[in-house]
Amino acid sequence: MFQQTRRQLALGYTAVMAAILIGFGYGLSAFLQAVFLQDVDANLERFARQVEHSLPVRERNQRWEVLADSSRYFQTANDEAFEVQWFNPEQNLLRSTLESEVFASPPGSEQRYETVYSQPRYRQLTVPWYYEGQLLGYVRVLQSLNSSDAVLGQLAWSLGLGIPITIVVIGLGGWLLSGMAIEPIRASYLQLQQFTADASHELRTPIAAIQTNAQVLLADEATTPEDYRRGLEAIERLSRRLSSLVGDLLFLVRNEAPRPDTVRTSVNLGALLVELIEEQQPVARQAGIDLRLTCEHNGLVVGAVDQLARLFLNLVSNALCYTPQEGRITLSLTREGRSLRVDVVDTGIGIAPEEQRRVFERFYRVEKARSRRKGGVGLGLAIARTIAHNHGGDITLTSQPNQGSTFTVRLPLRSEAGVPVADELGAKDYLV
């Protein structure tokens, strides 16, 4: 599918550029020919006036007649770059510096320019000549178009050779450019395809479990009230898991970009982290993990309180999931330039280098079995990254296998959002 699209893009691009080049070639040739003819016509008109002024006139039988043979322009050994012809009033050719009869066509009654297609081509101007109101004849001057035809022929040869070569080069370039253009689309399509498959799988699992529990309860006639209670409790847990998954998916879809209707306020990041640690401390104690917070600096950020809380809750939950018993998770809040920096450091299993670039992908789990036991579906870090980006910050990861991981979140201070920075609250340590 993508190869066909790439071919269509490359062919379309090449066809358009070929049409432009061919049109440019024809246009350039026509323009140069028009310029050459305009220059030749100006020279013909200038020379025709010189010929007219050189023609001697005499009166005979009360009529004027021209002595064309007496004009130097009608001499066979003409030094000018023009040819000259003289026609009588009856449009009969009387005198010419050319021997060919191709140029002896009747001159007509008005001044006119013509191109004579012979070998070589000529451009000619025919002018009716009057003396004291009497038509005495017609002067025709001609100039060879050899020089302009040579230039136009060389241009046509260059374009005829250059345009096909250029089209081939454009075709190759179009193939490369279309490949570069289609690659992000292809990656997005594959990502969407993978996301759809993963979402379908994650949704199908709890739905199938709910159906199975319901069918077992309905099919067994010997089911006791206690069995019904346990079965309904299982269905309720699966429903909560399904609801949580659907909620996470909706959150990601709705928050791909910052939403203008999101309510943003000044958030004391240190206070938010203290509340988070207090809420997660029982979970950490039950797992035998030391959870603590260190605030070296504090300040205000502008954002949605619930989203920022969810950002750091996801990071802490992820650390709890992958940190073994007697491990440690430390949150530190510091100031870095015009930003606040939060490091979530754990002494967990760590992440291999080849997997680190994928941990923020949707539904990606480093250890699927461990994540499933903890109830995770691989959306927590994707949601965390989305929230960080929507608040003008970023999130990065550094990790070593079997040594632990560090997730670093940077969020701009309140002045970055257009209001003054909060006064420093001083360096404090929160050991909860």
C-alpha positions in Angstrom: 0.0 0.0 0.0 2.7 2.5 1.0 4.9 1.5 -2.0 2.0 2.2 -4.3 1.4 5.5 -2.7 5.1 6.3 -2.9 5.1 5.5 -6.6 2.1 7.7 -7.2 3.6 10.6 -5.3 6.9 10.2 -7.2 5.2 9.9 -10.6 2.9 12.8 -9.8 5.8 15.0 -8.7 7.8 14.0 -11.8 4.9 14.7 -14.1 4.2 18.1 -12.7 7.9 19.1 -12.8 8.2 17.7 -16.4 5.2 19.8 -17.5 6.7 22.9 -15.8 10.1 22.3 -17.5 8.6 21.6 -20.9 6.4 24.7 -20.6 9.4 26.7 -19.5 11.4 25.5 -22.5 8.6 26.4 -25.0 8.1 29.7 -23.2 11.8 30.6 -23.3 12.0 29.7 -27.0 8.9 31.7 -27.9 10.2 34.7 -25.8 13.6 34.7 -27.4 12.1 34.3 -30.9 9.8 37.3 -30.2 12.8 39.3 -28.9 14.9 38.5 -32.0 12.0 39.3 -34.4 11.4 42.6 -32.6 15.0 43.5 -33.0 15.1 42.4 -36.7 11.9 44.4 -37.4 13.4 47.5 -35.9 16.4 47.1 -38.1 14.3 46.5 -41.2 12.2 49.6 -40.6 15.3 51.7 -40.0 16.9 50.4 -43.2 13.7 50.8 -45.2 13.7 54.5 -44.4 17.3 54.8 -45.5 16.4 53.2 -48.8 13.5 55.5 -49.4 15.6 58.6 -48.8 18.2 57.3 -51.2 15.8 56.8 -54.2 16.2 59.5 -56.9 13.0 60.8 -58.4 12.4 62.6 -61.7 9.3 64.0 -63.4 8.3 62.6 -66.7 5.0 63.3 -68.6 3.7 65.2 -65.6 4.2 62.1 -63.4 7.0 61.2 -61.0 9.1 58.1 -61.5 11.8 56.5 -59.5 15.3 55.7 -60.8 15.9 52.7 -58.6 19.0 51.7 -60.5 20.7 54.8 -59.4 20.4 53.9 -55.7 23.4 52.4 -54.2 21.2 50.0 -52.2 20.2 48.2 -55.4 23.7 47.5 -56.5 24.5 43.8 -56.6 27.6 44.2 -54.5 25.6 45.5 -51.5 27.7 46.0 -48.4 24.7 46.1 -46.1 23.4 43.0 -44.2 20.0 43.4 -46.0 18.5 42.6 -49.3 16.4 45.1 -51.2 13.6 44.8 -53.8 11.7 47.5 -55.7 8.1 47.0 -57.1 6.3 49.4 -59.4 2.8 50.6 -58.5 1.3 47.6 -60.3 3.3 45.4 -57.8 5.6 44.0 -60.5 9.2 43.3 -59.3 11.5 45.7 -61.2 14.8 45.5 -59.2 16.1 43.0 -56.6 19.4 42.1 -55.0 18.1 38.6 -54.7 17.9 36.1 -57.6 15.4 33.7 -56.0 11.7 34.1 -57.0 10.6 33.0 -53.7 10.8 36.6 -52.5 8.9 38.1 -55.5 5.5 37.8 -54.0 3.2 40.8 -54.5 3.8 43.3 -51.8 0.2 44.3 -51.0 -1.1 47.8 -50.5 -0.1 48.4 -46.8 3.1 48.2 -44.8 3.6 44.8 -43.4 6.1 42.4 -41.8 6.4 38.8 -43.0 8.6 35.8 -42.4 9.6 33.9 -45.5 10.1 30.2 -44.7 12.9 29.3 -47.1 16.4 28.1 -46.6 17.6 30.2 -45.0 14.6 32.0 -43.4 14.1 35.7 -44.1 12.2 38.4 -42.4 10.9 41.1 -44.7 9.2 44.5 -44.5 7.3 45.9 -47.5 6.6 49.7 -47.5 4.5 51.6 -50.1 6.4 54.7 -51.1 4.6 57.9 -51.9 6.0 61.1 -53.3 3.9 64.2 -53.1 0.8 62.1 -52.7 1.6 59.8 -55.7 2.3 56.1 -55.2 5.6 55.5 -56.9 6.1 51.9 -55.9 7.0 49.6 -53.1 10.2 49.1 -51.2 10.9 45.7 -49.7 13.8 45.0 -47.4 14.8 41.6 -46.2 17.2 40.3 -43.5 18.4 36.7 -43.0 17.4 35.0 -39.8 20.4 32.7 -39.8 22.0 34.1 -36.7 18.8 34.0 -34.6 17.9 30.6 -36.0 21.3 29.3 -35.0 20.8 30.6 -31.4 17.3 29.2 -31.2 18.5 25.9 -32.7 21.3 25.6 -30.1 18.8 26.4 -27.4 16.4 23.8 -28.7 19.2 21.2 -28.8 20.3 22.1 -25.2 16.7 21.9 -23.9 16.0 18.7 -25.8 19.0 17.1 -24.1 18.8 18.8 -20.8 15.1 18.5 -20.0 15.0 14.6 -20.3 18.1 14.4 -18.1 16.6 16.8 -15.6 13.3 14.9 -15.6 15.2 11.6 -14.8 17.1 13.4 -11.9 13.8 14.9 -10.7 12.2 11.4 -10.9 15.0 10.0 -8.7 14.7 12.9 -6.3 10.9 12.5 -6.3 11.3 8.9 -5.3 13.6 9.8 -2.4 11.5 12.7 -1.3 8.3 10.7 -1.5 10.0 8.0 0.6 10.9 10.6 3.2 7.4 12.0 3.1 5.7 8.7 3.4 7.8 7.4 6.2 6.2 9.4 9.0 2.8 8.4 7.7 3.8 4.8 7.5 5.2 5.0 11.1 1.9 6.6 12.3 -0.2 4.0 10.5 1.8 1.2 12.0 1.6 2.8 15.4 -2.1 3.2 15.1 -2.4 -0.4 13.9 -0.4 -1.6 16.8 -2.4 0.6 19.2 -5.7 -0.7 17.8 -4.5 -4.3 18.2 -3.2 -3.7 21.7 -6.3 -1.8 22.8 -8.5 -4.6 21.3 -6.5 -7.2 23.2 -6.6 -5.3 26.5 -10.3 -4.7 26.2 -11.1 -8.2 25.1 -9.4 -9.8 28.1 -11.6 -8.3 30.9 -14.7 -8.5 28.7 -14.1 -12.2 28.1 -13.5 -12.8 31.8 -16.7 -10.9 32.7 -18.7 -13.1 30.2 -17.1 -16.3 31.5 -17.9 -15.5 35.2 -21.5 -14.5 34.3 -22.0 -17.7 32.2 -20.6 -19.9 34.9 -23.0 -18.4 37.5 -26.0 -18.7 35.2 -25.2 -22.2 34.0 -24.6 -23.9 37.4 -27.9 -24.7 39.0 -26.1 -25.6 42.3 -24.6 -22.2 42.7 -24.8 -21.0 46.3 -25.3 -17.4 47.4 -21.6 -17.4 48.4 -20.6 -18.4 44.9 -22.8 -15.6 43.5 -21.1 -13.1 45.8 -17.6 -14.2 44.8 -18.5 -14.2 41.1 -20.1 -10.8 41.3 -17.0 -9.5 43.2 -14.8 -10.8 40.4 -17.1 -9.1 37.8 -16.9 -5.9 39.7 -13.1 -6.0 39.8 -13.0 -6.7 36.1 -15.4 -3.9 35.4 -13.3 -1.4 37.4 -10.2 -2.5 35.4 -12.1 -2.1 32.2 -13.4 1.3 33.2 -9.9 2.4 34.2 -8.6 1.2 30.8 -11.3 3.0 28.9 -10.7 6.1 30.9 -7.0 6.0 30.2 -7.6 5.6 26.4 -10.1 8.5 26.4 -7.6 10.6 28.3 -4.9 9.9 25.7 -7.2 10.6 22.8 -8.6 13.8 24.2 -5.2 15.2 25.4 -3.0 14.5 22.3 -2.6 18.3 22.3 -3.3 20.9 25.0 -7.0 21.5 25.3 -8.2 25.2 25.5 -11.0 24.3 27.9 -8.6 22.8 30.6 -8.7 24.8 33.8 -5.2 25.9 34.7 -4.2 27.4 38.0 -1.0 28.2 39.9 0.1 24.9 41.5 2.6 24.6 44.4 4.6 21.7 43.1 6.2 20.9 46.5 2.8 20.7 48.3 1.4 18.5 45.5 4.3 16.1 45.8 4.0 16.0 49.6 0.3 15.0 49.3 1.2 12.4 46.8 3.9 10.8 49.0 1.5 10.8 51.9 -1.1 9.0 49.8 1.3 6.4 48.4 3.2 5.8 51.7 0.9 2.9 52.9 1.3 1.1 49.5 5.1 1.5 49.8 5.2 0.2 53.4 3.1 -2.8 52.4 5.6 -3.6 49.6 8.6 -3.0 51.9 9.9 0.0 49.9 11.3 3.2 51.4 9.5 6.1 49.7 10.7 9.6 50.4 10.7 13.2 49.0 13.5 15.8 49.1 12.6 19.5 48.2 15.7 21.6 47.7 13.7 24.4 46.0 10.1 25.1 45.4 8.0 27.2 43.2 4.7 27.5 41.3 3.8 26.1 37.9 0.7 26.8 35.9 -1.3 23.7 35.0 -4.2 21.4 35.8 -3.8 20.1 39.3 -5.5 16.8 38.6 -3.3 16.1 35.6 -0.1 17.1 37.3 -1.0 14.8 40.2 -1.7 12.0 37.7 1.7 12.6 36.1 3.7 12.0 39.2 1.3 9.3 40.5 2.0 7.3 37.3 5.7 7.7 37.8 5.6 6.6 41.5 3.2 3.7 40.7 5.6 2.6 37.9 8.5 2.7 40.3 6.6 0.8 43.0 5.8 -1.9 40.4 9.4 -2.5 39.3 11.2 -1.9 42.7 11.8 -5.0 44.8 11.3 -5.3 48.5 13.7 -3.3 50.7 14.3 -1.0 47.7 14.1 2.8 47.7 12.2 5.4 45.7 13.3 9.0 46.1 11.5 12.1 44.6 13.6 15.2 44.5 12.4 18.7 43.6 15.0 21.2 42.4 15.2 24.3 40.3 16.9 24.3 37.0 17.1 27.7 35.3 13.5 28.8 34.6 12.1 25.4 35.3 11.3 23.1 38.2 12.9 19.6 38.0 11.5 16.5 39.6 13.6 13.3 39.6 11.9 10.0 40.4 14.8 7.7 41.3 14.2 4.0 42.1 16.5 1.1 42.9 14.4 -1.3 40.8 15.2 -3.7 38.0 16.2 -1.0 35.5 15.6 -0.9 31.8 17.8 -2.2 29.0 19.1 0.4 26.6 17.2 -1.0 23.6 13.9 -0.8 25.5 14.3 2.7 26.9 13.2 4.5 23.8 9.9 2.5 23.8 8.9 2.8 27.4 6.7 5.8 26.6 4.8 4.0 23.9 1.2 3.0 24.6 0.7 -0.5 25.9 4.5 -1.1 26.1 5.6 -3.0 29.1 9.2 -4.0 30.0 8.1 -7.1 32.0 4.5 -8.0 30.9 4.0 -10.6 33.5 4.9 -8.3 36.4 2.8 -5.5 35.0 -0.2 -7.7 34.6 0.1 -8.9 38.2 0.2 -5.3 39.3 -2.8 -4.5 37.1 -0.9 -2.3 34.6 -1.7 -2.2 30.9 1.2 -0.1 29.7 -0.5 3.3 29.5 0.9 5.0 32.6 4.1 6.4 31.1 2.4 7.4 27.9 -0.1 9.4 29.9 2.8 10.9 31.9 4.6 12.1 28.8 1.4 13.5 27.3 0.7 15.5 30.5 4.3 16.8 30.6 4.2 17.9 27.0 0.8 19.6 27.4 2.2 21.7 30.3 5.2 22.9 28.2 7.6 20.5 29.9 9.3 17.2 29.0 10.1 13.9 30.6 13.3 11.9 30.1 14.7 8.5 31.3 18.1 7.3 32.3 18.5 3.7 33.5 20.9 0.8 34.0 19.7 -2.8 34.2 19.7 -4.1 37.8 20.6 -0.7 39.1 17.5 1.3 38.8 15.9 4.0 36.8 15.5 7.8 37.0 12.6 9.6 35.4 13.2 13.4 35.1 10.3 15.8 34.6 10.9 19.5 33.8 8.1 22.0 34.1 8.4 25.8 33.4 8.0 28.1 36.4 5.0 30.3 36.5 6.8 33.3 34.9 7.1 31.2 31.7 3.3 31.4 31.5 3.3 35.2 31.7 2.9 35.9 35.4 5.6 36.5 38.1 7.6 33.7 39.6 6.6 32.8 43.2 9.0 33.7 45.9 11.3 31.0 47.0 9.9 28.9 49.8 13.3 27.9 50.9 15.1 24.6 50.9 13.2 21.9 52.8 13.3 18.2 53.2 10.2 16.2 53.4 10.9 12.7 54.8 7.5 11.2 54.9 
